[in-house]
Amino acid sequence: MTSPTAAPNPPRLVEFCGWYGTVAIVLAYALSSFEVLTTKSSVYQLLNLTGALGVAWICFHRRTWQAFWLEAVWAGIAGIALVRSMLT
């Protein structure tokens, strides 16, 4: 039986984007939960969009496919919601 190959270590920029993404998503959730931002706010959607893209990027580099697709869908939803909020 062979052991699985470890995912490559991503560059520092990718690591930074992953951490930014984590902070942005948690911040968006906290600001919404404490009623500082509404879920229709462009800032809320922008935090979700950029956060999901940052986490997706690190997941892509580390070959964590379940989390990558979760974040890709999350970014897609946030992107659509952001465009819709800008058009209304």
Secondary structure, 3 states (H helix, E strand, C coil): CCCCCCCCCCCHHHHHHHHHHHHHHHHHHHHHHCCCCCCCCHHHHHHHHHHHHHHHHHHHHHCCHHHHHHHHHHHHHHHHHHHHHHHC
